[in-house]
């Protein structure tokens, strides 16, 4: 995700919400299998990103080499592969991305812009909260790496990556993860917490204060999805911020 921590400084088919006893009619074997699928998809999609994020948290932005065309291309291949894996896992149960609330709709796209505004407001609120807490504890404003420290001077390959990334993140860490956790546990709260926690973990390269600030819009998007089960608005909202961040890096 190209959410830029620099901002701190300056579905015609909509799946119905599962019942709270969603996991009661699923056999133990099926539950284990579906948890395995969840872990497999998350590992394939975000395993290396989480490890790399923790490494950069410890060693700083200087430990990451400049992102070349090859690395942007590898990112596109990895994200495409993860989405194909998700599509395959869903198809084995006779489902598709539509069962996650994803459909093409001008209405949902327009709503996505409103969701972007709400998530941006959540980001500003979260950033202010982080700064206030940091100042009260250390007597100084929070500082940390920004998008320019990692993605400065992006090549043209960054454009298709930035267009693909919102689908990759929101369909997997938001729509799929939340849908599965709710159906398997009956807990929307747990689903939202896990979604935000996973997304938070692979953004730790922005430092603790940057990642915590970003957790606020992640939470806003997760709450919107668990409430509406519409995937396109959160994809559009995410895409808005990725494209905005990309233009700031040019």
Rosetta blueprint (number, residue, H / E / L):
1 X L
2 X L
3 X L
4 X L
5 X H
6 X H
7 X H
8 X H
9 X L
10 X L
11 X L
12 X L
13 X L
14 X L
15 X L
16 X L
17 X L
18 X L
19 X L
20 X L
21 X L
22 X H
23 X H
24 X H
25 X H
26 X L
27 X L
28 X H
29 X H
30 X H
31 X H
32 X H
33 X H
34 X H
35 X H
36 X H
37 X H
38 X H
39 X H
40 X H
41 X H
42 X H
43 X H
44 X H
45 X H
46 X H
47 X H
48 X H
49 X H
50 X H
51 X H
52 X H
53 X H
54 X H
55 X H
56 X H
57 X H
58 X H
59 X H
60 X L
61 X H
62 X H
63 X H
64 X L
65 X L
66 X L
67 X L
68 X L
69 X H
70 X H
71 X H
72 X H
73 X H
74 X H
75 X H
76 X H
77 X H
78 X H
79 X H
80 X H
81 X H
82 X H
83 X H
84 X H
85 X H
86 X H
87 X H
88 X H
89 X H
90 X H
91 X H
92 X H
93 X L
94 X L
95 X L
96 X L
97 X H
98 X H
99 X H
100 X H
101 X L
102 X L
103 X L
104 X L
105 X L
106 X H
107 X H
108 X H
109 X H
110 X H
111 X H
112 X H
113 X H
114 X H
115 X H
116 X H
117 X H
118 X H
119 X H
120 X H
121 X H
122 X H
123 X H
124 X H
125 X H
126 X H
127 X H
128 X H
129 X H
130 X H
131 X H
132 X H
133 X H
134 X H
135 X H
136 X H
137 X H
138 X H
139 X L
140 X L
141 X L
142 X L
143 X L
144 X L
145 X L
146 X L
147 X H
148 X H
149 X H
150 X H
151 X H
152 X L
153 X L
154 X L
155 X L
156 X L
157 X H
158 X H
159 X H
160 X H
161 X H
162 X H
163 X H
164 X H
165 X H
166 X H
167 X H
168 X H
169 X H
170 X H
171 X H
172 X H
173 X H
174 X H
175 X H
176 X H
177 X H
178 X H
179 X H
180 X H
181 X H
182 X H
183 X H
184 X H
185 X H
186 X L
187 X L
188 X H
189 X H
190 X H
191 X H
192 X H
193 X H
194 X H
195 X H
196 X H
197 X H
198 X H
199 X H
200 X H
201 X H
202 X L
203 X L
204 X H
205 X H
206 X H
207 X H
208 X H
209 X H
210 X H
211 X H
212 X H
213 X H
214 X H
215 X H
216 X H
217 X H
218 X H
219 X H
220 X H
221 X H
222 X H
223 X H
224 X H
225 X H
226 X H
227 X H
228 X H
229 X L
230 X L
231 X L
232 X H
233 X H
234 X H
235 X H
236 X H
237 X H
238 X H
239 X H
240 X H
241 X H
242 X H
243 X H
244 X H
245 X H
246 X H
247 X H
248 X H
249 X H
250 X L
